[in-house]
């Protein structure tokens, strides 16, 4: 099984910065991608960004240029650096690791088979 634990959440003023961390315990044979999600009060869960197993990142439009996803494989840790925070960034942030299934002779990655952390609260005030 894969276990994830987020940390680094807290309070910040608009325009400030926070860095979130997600420590991953890996028990899978292959390396899959990882994702950051967030869910604001009363709103649906939103995908923040993805980092592939090769390190390629993609982001939702609202955080482009402000948030950066990175990972340190030696430390089994995923990061979300958040700069120029806005009040609308207030949410619970979750990291997720894609899981695997076997088909056509090899493993495939699928977020629906993945693992999630407990989440960490980020609150941005004006």
Secondary structure by P-SEA (a helix, b strand, c coil): cbbbbbcbbbbbccccbbbbbbbbbccccbbbbbbbbbbcccccccccccccccbbbbbcccccccbbbbbcccccbbbbbbcccccccccbbbbbbbbbbbcccbbbbbccccccccbbbbbbcc
